[in-house]
Amino acid sequence: MLYFTEKTKYYMIKRLGLTSLVLVVSAAFTFTNAQKDRWQQKVKYEMDVSMDVEANTYKGIQKLHYINNSPDTLFRAFYHLYYNAFQPNSMMDVRSRTIADPDRRVGDRILNLKPEEIGILKVNSLKMEGQQAKIHHEETILEVDLPRPILPGETVVFEMEFEGQVPLQVRRAGRDNAEGIRYSMSQWYPKMAAYDIRGWHANPYIGREFYGNFGEFDVKITIDKNYILGGTGYLQNANEIGYGYQDEEVSVPAPTGNTLTWHFYAPDVHDFMWAADPKFTHDKYQMENGPMVHLLYVKNEKTEENWEKLMGYTVDAIKFMSDNFGKYPYDQFSVIQGGDGGMEYPMSTLITGHRNLRSLVGVTVHELIHSWYYGVLGFNESSEPWLDEGFTTWGTNVVMDAVFDKSENFIQDGNYRSYFRLANAGYEEPLTTHGDHYNLNSAYGPGTYSKGAVFVEQLAYIMGKENFDIAMLRLWDEYKFKHPNGNDVIRVMEKTSGLELDWYYDYFIASTKTIDYGIKKVEAAGDNKTNIALERVGLTPMPLDVVVTYQDGSQETIYMPLVIMRGEKPEEEGMPSRLKTVKWPWTDLSKDITLDRPISDIKSVEIDPSQRLADINRANNKFEVSVEMEKK
């Protein structure tokens, strides 16, 4: 921001004249206003919680330092109370029972929960700066009428007393999951809703995912002394706790009572998860130039062998991601048995553990990659779920190919085939759809995960692999600990490649239009020339790599960028050298190309043999030249 003292203004008027001063001040005003959309709120939570493991209930106090970095005056505020979703006839319950294809993990289970099995999260009192706030519980949202407005740039302190009951494990959070883990404590505390350029995000919890403010968490958890904990944050009192967390040189005094208090601190995160079980085995490994990796799991015949192998794969995956997509910024990462599948949290993940080795490594790698594309690049998982799931699903295949099992085939092939099935099914929805508002789970999953991954891979196809790799690191450097959106991703790719790419977002993310190019014919054109007739059948325009294979086995590429790209990608390593570049206006449904070679020299012509182009009908992508055609 630019500031001008009275003395500075005087000398500007004296030396530049009044008109120049107006221009300077105007430029400063324009600059500062142009930056306003990049602000983000900050939070600092201090929580002290006592857990009753017999009743599965807890009570806590919370002090929240809230920094209003927005240019707006706030008159209301909202907290998420996620556990209230696990009550009969909640919005999550009703949605699960009325959607055509319910998540099998939920179904009607919430409806059938007993009183001691439901989830409860209740705020008993809330003060802001010592003044009582008026609150209203609206299921999974606490509506707060502030005792006075919060001004732009102001920091205020909220003080809260709350209590909860841990639900029987249904979805992500809860107690006593299918593998017997006592507590998977995610979404367990009253969490201030995010406020950004679009205003408040006080979305009720229907079962999808999350969005929160970056900040600090200082959390004390008092629980039965036999329980072992792990999750988000750095343990501050390891030498009082033991269980493998303490310095090996220090003996841990026995607790004087029946409980222990675990004290965690987590900086630069937007959520806090913890898990607990008295049977946890705790393994750890300190990476060189990397984090301490913790594994917490219940060792038995279903876990022992594969979880012992998991440590090495986790370490390799962290190193690969750090080397290629941005250095992991925290000093620890924890893989914890719990939950109902796999779910990402800052510095940690909950995964079910009774899996074969490939499944165990695969789910761990997927949730680990979320530490980049959700944890640090704070994508809004609710309104743009395709960002975190798309980048993470794409990255899972890349990392698994590097550290677990090298594939001889196109490593994103599964994601492409999943997207093709969705595109041809007739119920695809634009990826701009809010995660909670998809008509079908079978549209949400292949869309956000598979089509999201295809979006990422096609970026490398459109802008070139070298540019793409540079842009991925640039995305990390420019937006870590921020909340980039889809447009921000496109702009990083544009600035790196020099191409205009807004059309790609508009077609592939904001619509369900599909890609389909074909080769209509290849024929002799006289004077030892050959004509190639191409057509655009689908509604989505894309640049093309058309590879010509000659009878002697050599190959050349005809590169066809779209005019609206306003440029072209560089030649890519591993692709045949370019024979020519021909621009294609998106309005043209066909394009003819003339080669200065007789048809007798040509064996075949193929659109995108790399398979990175998400062409829903590849049957018309290759044209084999027959002997009869050569004679003609």
C-alpha positions in Angstrom: 0.0 0.0 0.0 1.2 3.5 -0.8 1.0 6.3 1.8 1.5 10.0 1.4 2.4 12.4 4.2 1.5 16.0 4.1 5.1 16.8 3.5 5.4 14.4 0.6 2.2 15.8 -1.0 3.7 19.3 -0.7 6.9 18.4 -2.6 4.9 16.4 -5.2 2.8 19.5 -5.9 5.9 21.6 -5.9 7.8 19.5 -8.3 5.2 17.6 -10.4 2.2 19.9 -10.3 -1.3 19.3 -9.2 -2.2 17.1 -12.2 0.7 14.8 -11.6 -0.2 14.4 -8.0 -3.8 13.5 -8.9 -2.4 10.9 -11.3 -0.1 9.4 -8.6 -2.7 9.3 -6.0 -5.2 7.8 -8.5 -2.6 5.1 -9.4 -2.1 4.3 -5.7 -5.8 4.1 -5.2 -6.2 1.8 -8.2 -3.3 -0.4 -7.0 -4.6 -0.8 -3.5 -8.1 -1.5 -4.7 -6.8 -4.1 -7.2 -5.3 -6.0 -4.3 -8.4 -6.1 -2.2 -9.6 -9.4 -3.5 -6.5 -11.1 -2.2 -7.1 -10.5 1.4 -8.0 -13.4 3.7 -9.2 -13.7 7.3 -7.0 -15.0 10.0 -7.8 -17.0 13.1 -6.1 -18.2 16.3 -7.8 -20.9 18.3 -7.0 -21.7 21.9 -9.0 -24.7 23.1 -9.0 -26.7 26.3 -11.2 -29.9 26.1 -11.9 -32.7 28.6 -13.0 -36.1 27.2 -15.2 -38.6 29.0 -14.4 -41.9 27.3 -17.2 -43.7 29.1 -20.0 -41.4 28.0 -18.3 -40.5 24.7 -18.9 -36.8 25.5 -16.6 -33.8 26.0 -16.7 -30.2 27.2 -14.5 -27.4 26.2 -13.7 -23.8 26.3 -12.5 -21.9 23.2 -10.9 -18.5 22.8 -10.8 -17.3 19.2 -8.7 -14.4 18.0 -10.4 -13.3 14.7 -8.6 -10.9 12.4 -10.9 -9.1 9.9 -8.6 -8.5 7.0 -11.5 -7.8 4.7 -12.6 -4.3 3.6 -16.0 -5.1 5.0 -17.7 -4.3 8.3 -19.1 -7.6 9.8 -22.4 -7.5 11.6 -22.9 -11.2 11.9 -20.8 -14.3 12.2 -21.3 -18.1 11.7 -19.8 -21.2 13.2 -19.9 -24.8 11.8 -21.3 -27.4 14.2 -20.6 -30.4 12.1 -21.6 -33.2 14.6 -25.2 -32.1 14.6 -25.5 -33.6 11.1 -25.4 -37.0 12.7 -29.0 -36.8 14.1 -32.1 -38.3 12.7 -33.9 -36.1 10.2 -30.9 -33.8 9.8 -30.3 -32.3 6.4 -27.5 -34.8 5.9 -29.8 -37.7 6.9 -32.7 -36.5 4.6 -30.3 -35.9 1.7 -28.8 -39.4 2.1 -32.3 -41.0 2.2 -33.7 -39.1 -0.8 -30.8 -39.0 -3.3 -31.2 -41.6 -6.0 -27.8 -43.2 -5.3 -26.9 -42.7 -1.6 -23.4 -43.2 -0.3 -23.4 -46.8 1.0 -21.5 -45.7 4.1 -24.4 -43.4 5.1 -27.7 -44.7 3.6 -30.3 -44.6 6.4 -27.7 -45.2 9.2 -28.2 -41.7 10.7 -31.9 -42.2 10.9 -31.3 -45.3 13.0 -28.9 -43.9 15.4 -29.8 -44.3 19.1 -29.8 -41.3 21.4 -26.4 -42.3 22.8 -25.0 -42.7 19.3 -26.0 -39.4 17.7 -23.7 -36.5 17.3 -24.1 -33.3 19.3 -22.2 -30.0 19.3 -23.7 -27.3 21.3 -22.5 -23.8 22.2 -23.5 -22.9 25.7 -22.3 -19.3 25.7 -20.4 -16.9 23.4 -18.9 -13.5 24.1 -17.1 -11.1 21.9 -14.8 -8.7 23.6 -16.5 -9.6 26.9 -20.0 -8.8 25.6 -22.6 -11.6 25.3 -23.5 -12.4 21.7 -27.0 -13.5 20.6 -26.7 -17.0 19.2 -29.1 -19.4 17.4 -28.4 -23.1 16.6 -29.6 -23.9 13.1 -28.6 -27.6 13.0 -25.0 -27.6 11.7 -24.6 -23.8 11.8 -24.5 -21.4 14.8 -25.8 -18.0 13.7 -24.3 -15.2 15.7 -25.6 -11.6 16.0 -22.6 -9.7 17.0 -22.9 -7.3 20.0 -21.2 -4.7 17.9 -19.8 -4.7 14.3 -16.3 -5.9 13.5 -14.5 -3.2 11.6 -12.1 -3.7 8.7 -8.6 -4.5 10.0 -9.9 -5.1 13.5 -8.9 -8.1 15.7 -11.6 -9.3 18.2 -11.6 -12.1 20.7 -14.5 -14.6 21.0 -14.8 -16.7 24.2 -17.0 -19.8 24.1 -18.1 -22.7 26.2 -19.2 -25.7 24.3 -20.0 -29.4 24.7 -20.4 -32.4 22.4 -21.2 -36.0 22.0 -19.2 -38.1 19.6 -21.4 -39.9 17.1 -21.1 -43.5 16.2 -18.8 -43.5 13.1 -21.0 -42.9 10.1 -19.0 -40.6 7.8 -15.5 -39.4 8.4 -15.8 -38.4 12.1 -17.0 -40.4 15.1 -16.3 -43.3 17.5 -15.9 -47.0 17.2 -15.5 -47.3 13.5 -15.7 -50.6 11.6 -12.1 -51.5 12.5 -12.6 -50.8 16.2 -10.8 -47.5 16.4 -12.2 -45.6 19.4 -12.1 -41.9 18.2 -11.7 -40.3 14.8 -12.1 -36.7 16.0 -12.5 -34.6 12.9 -14.9 -31.6 12.6 -15.3 -31.9 16.3 -15.2 -28.2 17.5 -17.2 -25.1 16.7 -15.3 -23.7 13.7 -15.7 -20.2 12.5 -17.0 -20.2 8.9 -14.8 -18.8 6.2 -15.4 -15.3 4.9 -13.9 -14.2 1.6 -14.6 -12.1 -1.5 -17.9 -14.0 -1.9 -18.9 -13.3 1.7 -19.7 -15.9 4.4 -19.6 -19.6 3.6 -22.0 -20.8 6.2 -22.9 -24.0 4.3 -24.8 -26.6 6.2 -23.0 -29.9 6.4 -24.6 -32.4 4.0 -21.6 -34.8 3.9 -19.2 -33.3 1.3 -16.1 -31.4 2.2 -14.7 -28.3 3.9 -13.3 -24.8 3.7 -11.8 -22.8 6.5 -9.6 -19.9 7.5 -5.8 -20.2 7.9 -4.5 -19.6 11.3 -3.1 -21.2 14.5 -4.4 -23.9 16.8 -3.3 -24.3 20.4 -5.2 -27.3 21.7 -5.2 -29.1 25.1 -7.0 -32.4 25.2 -7.5 -34.1 28.6 -8.4 -37.8 28.2 -8.0 -41.2 29.9 -4.3 -41.9 30.5 -4.4 -45.1 28.6 -5.2 -43.4 25.3 -2.6 -42.6 22.6 -3.3 -39.6 20.4 -2.1 -38.2 17.1 -3.2 -35.8 14.4 -2.7 -32.2 13.5 0.0 -30.2 15.2 3.2 -30.6 17.2 3.0 -32.2 20.6 4.2 -29.6 23.1 4.6 -31.8 26.2 6.0 -35.0 24.7 8.2 -35.6 27.8 5.1 -35.7 30.0 3.2 -38.0 27.6 5.5 -40.8 26.5 4.0 -43.4 24.1 7.0 -42.9 21.8 6.6 -39.1 21.4 9.2 -38.2 24.0 12.9 -37.7 23.7 14.4 -41.2 24.0 16.9 -40.0 26.6 14.2 -38.8 28.9 12.1 -41.0 31.2 8.4 -40.1 31.5 6.9 -39.8 34.9 3.8 -41.8 35.6 0.6 -39.8 35.6 -0.7 -39.0 39.1 -4.3 -39.4 38.2 -6.5 -41.2 35.7 -6.0 -38.7 32.9 -3.3 -37.0 30.8 -3.5 -33.7 29.0 -2.1 -33.6 25.5 -1.0 -30.2 24.3 -0.7 -29.6 20.5 0.2 -26.5 18.6 -0.3 -26.1 14.8 0.6 -23.0 12.8 -0.6 -22.1 9.3 -3.4 -24.6 9.1 -7.2 -24.3 8.6 -8.4 -27.2 10.6 -7.5 -29.5 13.5 -8.0 -33.3 13.7 -7.1 -35.8 16.3 -7.6 -39.5 16.8 -7.2 -41.6 19.9 -7.2 -45.3 20.8 -5.6 -47.2 23.8 -4.3 -49.9 21.4 -2.4 -47.7 18.9 1.1 -48.7 17.9 3.2 -45.6 17.2 6.0 -45.8 14.6 8.0 -42.8 13.5 10.8 -41.9 11.1 12.7 -38.7 10.8 13.2 -37.8 7.1 16.5 -36.1 6.1 15.5 -32.6 5.1 11.9 -33.4 5.7 9.3 -34.0 8.3 9.0 -36.6 11.1 6.6 -39.2 9.8 4.3 -40.8 12.3 2.2 -44.0 11.8 -0.5 -44.8 14.4 -2.4 -48.0 14.0 -3.7 -51.1 15.8 -1.2 -53.8 15.1 -2.8 -57.2 14.3 -2.7 -59.8 11.6 -4.6 -57.5 9.2 -2.3 -54.6 9.6 1.2 -55.6 10.8 2.9 -56.6 7.6 1.5 -53.8 5.3 1.8 -51.0 7.8 5.4 -51.8 8.4 6.0 -51.4 4.7 3.8 -48.3 4.5 6.4 -46.1 6.2 9.0 -46.4 3.4 6.4 -45.6 0.7 5.1 -42.6 2.7 8.6 -41.2 3.0 9.3 -41.7 -0.7 6.0 -40.0 -1.6 6.7 -37.0 0.5 10.2 -36.6 -1.0 8.8 -36.9 -4.6 6.1 -34.4 -3.9 8.6 -32.0 -2.3 11.0 -32.3 -5.1 8.5 -31.8 -7.9 5.5 -29.8 -6.6 6.8 -27.7 -3.7 8.6 -28.6 -0.4 6.3 -29.9 2.3 6.2 -27.0 4.8 5.6 -28.7 8.1 7.8 -30.7 10.4 5.5 -33.7 10.7 3.0 -35.8 8.9 0.8 -38.5 10.6 -0.9 -41.4 9.0 -3.6 -42.6 11.4 -5.9 -45.6 11.3 -9.4 -44.4 11.7 -12.4 -42.9 9.9 -14.4 -44.7 7.2 -12.1 -44.7 4.2 -9.5 -41.9 3.6 -9.8 -38.3 4.5 -7.3 -35.4 4.5 -6.5 -33.1 7.3 -3.6 -30.6 7.9 -0.4 -32.5 8.8 -2.3 -35.8 8.9 -4.8 -38.2 7.4 -7.3 -40.7 8.7 -7.4 -44.0 6.7 -9.0 -47.4 7.3 -6.2 -49.9 7.7 -7.4 -53.4 6.8 -6.2 -53.2 3.2 -3.9 -54.9 0.8 -0.6 -53.2 0.3 -1.4 -51.4 -2.9 -4.7 -50.1 -1.5 -3.0 -49.0 1.7 -0.2 -47.1 -0.1 -2.7 -45.7 -2.7 -5.0 -44.2 -0.1 -2.2 -42.8 1.9 -0.5 -41.2 -1.1 -3.9 -39.7 -2.2 -4.5 -38.2 1.2 -0.9 -37.1 1.5 -1.1 -35.2 -1.7 -4.1 -33.3 -0.3 -1.6 -31.7 2.0 -0.5 -29.8 -1.1 -3.9 -29.4 -2.8 -6.1 -28.5 0.1 -3.8 -28.2 3.1 -1.4 -25.5 1.8 -3.1 -24.4 -1.4 -6.3 -23.9 0.5 -8.8 -24.7 -2.3 -12.4 -24.3 -1.3 -13.4 -28.0 -1.2 -17.1 -27.2 -1.0 -17.7 -24.8 -3.9 -14.8 -26.0 -6.1 -14.3 -29.6 -5.1 -12.8 -30.4 -8.6 -9.7 -28.4 -7.7 -8.5 -30.3 -4.7 -9.8 -33.7 -5.8 -8.7 -33.2 -9.4 -5.2 -32.1 -8.6 -4.9 -34.8 -5.9 -6.3 -37.6 -8.1 -4.0 -36.6 -10.9 -1.0 -36.4 -8.5 -1.9 -39.8 -7.0 -1.3 -41.6 -10.3 1.9 -39.6 -10.9 3.3 -40.4 -7.4 2.2 -44.1 -7.4 3.9 -44.5 -10.8 7.1 -43.1 -9.3 7.3 -44.8 -5.9 5.1 -47.9 -6.1 4.6 -49.5 -9.5 5.8 -48.2 -12.8 3.2 -48.4 -15.6 4.0 -49.1 -19.2 0.7 -47.4 -20.2 -0.6 -43.9 -20.1 -0.8 -43.4 -16.3 -3.9 -41.2 -16.3 -5.8 -43.7 -18.5 -8.2 -44.8 -15.7 -9.2 -41.2 -15.0 -9.9 -40.6 -18.7 -12.0 -43.7 -19.1 -14.0 -42.8 -15.9 -14.6 -39.3 -17.4 -15.6 -40.8 -20.8 -18.2 -43.0 -19.1 -19.6 -40.0 -17.2 -19.7 -37.8 -20.4 -21.6 -40.5 -22.3 -24.0 -41.3 -19.4 -26.2 -38.3 -19.8 -26.2 -37.0 -16.2 -22.9 -35.1 -16.1 -23.0 -31.7 -14.4 -20.6 -28.7 -14.8 -17.7 -28.8 -12.3 -18.8 -25.3 -11.1 -21.6 -27.1 -9.2 -21.3 -26.8 -5.5 -20.2 -30.1 -4.0 -23.4 -30.5 -1.9 -25.7 -29.7 -4.8 -24.9 -32.5 -7.4 -28.0 -34.4 -8.4 -26.2 -37.7 -8.1 -23.2 -39.1 -6.2 -22.4 -40.9 -9.5 -22.0 -37.5 -11.2 -20.0 -35.9 -8.3 -17.4 -38.6 -8.0 -16.3 -39.1 -11.6 -16.7 -35.4 -12.2 -14.7 -33.9 -9.3 -12.1 -36.7 -9.1 -11.7 -38.1 -12.7 -12.7 -35.1 -14.9 -10.8 -32.9 -12.4 -7.7 -35.0 -13.0 -8.2 -34.9 -16.8 -8.4 -31.1 -16.6 -4.9 -31.1 -15.0 -3.4 -33.5 -17.5 -4.8 -31.7 -20.5 -3.2 -28.5 -19.2 0.2 -30.2 -19.8 -1.1 -31.2 -23.3 -2.3 -27.6 -24.1 0.7 -25.6 -22.8 3.5 -28.3 -23.1 4.9 -30.5 -20.3 7.9 -28.2 -19.6 5.7 -25.2 -19.2 3.3 -27.2 -17.1 6.0 -28.4 -14.7 7.2 -24.8 -14.2 3.7 -23.6 -13.6 2.9 -26.2 -11.0 5.9 -25.0 -8.9 4.8 -21.4 -9.6 1.3 -22.1 -8.3 2.8 -23.4 -5.1 5.2 -20.5 -4.7 2.5 -17.8 -5.3 -0.4 -19.3 -3.4 0.8 -21.4 -0.5 -1.1 -20.6 2.6 -3.7 -18.8 0.5 -7.0 -19.7 -1.1 -6.5 -19.9 -4.9 -9.6 -20.5 -7.0 -10.0 -21.9 -10.5 -9.3 -18.6 -12.1 -6.1 -18.2 -10.2 -4.9 -21.6 -11.4 -5.7 -20.6 -15.0 -3.8 -17.3 -14.6 -0.7 -19.0 -13.3 -0.8 -21.3 -16.3 -1.3 -18.3 -18.6 1.5 -16.3 -17.1 3.9 -19.2 -17.4 3.0 -20.3 -20.9 2.1 -17.0 -22.5 -1.1 -18.5 -23.8 -4.7 -17.4 -23.3 -6.5 -20.2 -21.5 -9.8 -18.8 -20.2 -11.7 -20.6 -23.0 -10.4 -24.0 -21.6 -11.9 -23.2 -18.2 -15.2 -22.0 -19.7 -15.6 -25.2 -21.8 -14.2 -27.9 -19.7 -15.1 -26.8 -16.2 -18.1 -24.5 -16.6 -19.9 -26.7 -19.2 -20.5 -30.3 -20.0 -19.6 -29.9 -23.7 -17.3 -32.6 -25.0 -14.2 -33.0 -27.2 -14.5 -35.1 -30.4 -12.2 -34.6 -33.4 -11.9 -36.9 -36.3 -10.0 -37.6 -39.5 -12.6 -37.7 -42.3 -10.2 -38.8 -45.1 -6.6 -38.9 -46.3 -6.3 -38.8 -50.1 -3.9 -38.0 -52.9 -4.0 -34.4 -53.9 -2.0 -34.5 -57.2 1.6 -33.4 -57.8 2.9 -35.8 -55.2 0.8 -34.1 -52.4 -1.6 -35.5 -49.8 -4.7 -33.9 -48.3 -5.8 -34.6 -44.8 -9.4 -33.6 -43.9 -10.1 -33.1 -40.2 -13.4 -32.3 -38.5 -14.6 -31.1 -35.2 -17.6 -33.2 -34.1 -17.8 -32.2 -30.4 -18.6 -28.7 -29.2 -15.4 -28.1 -27.2 -12.5 -26.7 -29.3 -9.0 -27.9 -28.5 -5.5 -27.6 -30.0 -4.4 -30.8 -31.9 -1.2 -32.8 -32.2 -1.7 -34.7 -35.5 1.1 -37.2 -36.0 1.9 -38.5 -39.5 3.7 -41.9 -39.6 5.5 -42.7 -42.8 6.2 -46.0 -44.4 9.8 -46.0 -43.3 8.7 -45.7 -39.6 9.6 -42.0 -39.2 7.1 -39.6 -37.8 6.3 -35.9 -37.9 3.8 -33.7 -36.1 1.3 -31.2 -37.5 0.6 -28.9 -34.7 -2.8 -27.1 -34.7 -3.2 -24.5 -31.9 -6.5 -22.7 -31.6 -6.5 -19.1 -32.7 -8.0 -18.0 -29.3 -4.9 -19.4 -27.5 -3.0 -16.4 -28.9 0.2 -18.5 -29.1 1.5 -22.0 -29.2 3.2 -24.5 -26.9 6.9 -25.3 -27.5 7.9 -28.5 -29.1 7.7 -31.3 -26.5 10.4 -33.8 -25.6 9.3 -37.3 -26.8 7.0 -36.0 -29.5 7.9 -36.2 -33.2 9.4 -33.0 -34.6 7.0 -30.5 -36.1 6.4 -30.6 -39.8 4.2 -27.5 -39.7 2.0 -25.4 -37.5 -1.6 -24.6 -38.7 -3.9 -22.4 -36.5 -7.5 -23.5 -36.2 -10.3 -20.9 -35.6 -12.8 -22.4 -33.1 -15.7 -21.4 -35.3 -14.5 -23.7 -38.1 -15.9 -27.2 -38.0 -13.4 -28.6 -40.5 -9.8 -28.1 -41.6 -7.9 -29.4 -44.6 -4.1 -29.8 -44.5 -1.9 -30.4 -47.5 1.3 -32.3 -47.1 4.1 -32.1 -49.6 4.5 -35.8 -49.7 2.8 -38.4 -51.9 0.2 -40.6 -50.2 2.4 -43.6 -51.0 4.8 -42.3 -48.4 2.2 -42.2 -45.6 1.3 -45.2 -43.4 -1.1 -43.5 -41.0 -2.4 -40.2 -39.6 -3.4 -40.0 -35.9 -4.8 -37.2 -33.7 -3.0 -37.2 -30.3 -1.3 -40.6 -30.0 -0.3 -39.5 -26.5 -3.9 -39.9 -25.5 -3.8 -36.7 -23.4 -6.6 -35.1 -25.4 -9.9 -36.1 -23.7 -11.6 -37.1 -27.0 -14.7 -39.0 -26.1 -14.7 -40.9 -29.4 -11.2 -42.1 -30.3 -12.5 -44.4 -33.0 -12.2 -41.6 -35.6 -8.8 -40.4 -34.4 -6.6 -42.6 -36.6 -6.6 -43.1 -40.3 -4.7 -46.0 -41.8 -3.6 -45.6 -45.5 -4.5 -48.7 -47.5 -2.7 -50.0 -50.6 -5.7 -49.2 -52.7 -5.6 -45.6 -51.6 -1.9 -45.4 -52.5 -2.7 -46.7 -56.0 -5.3 -44.0 -56.5 
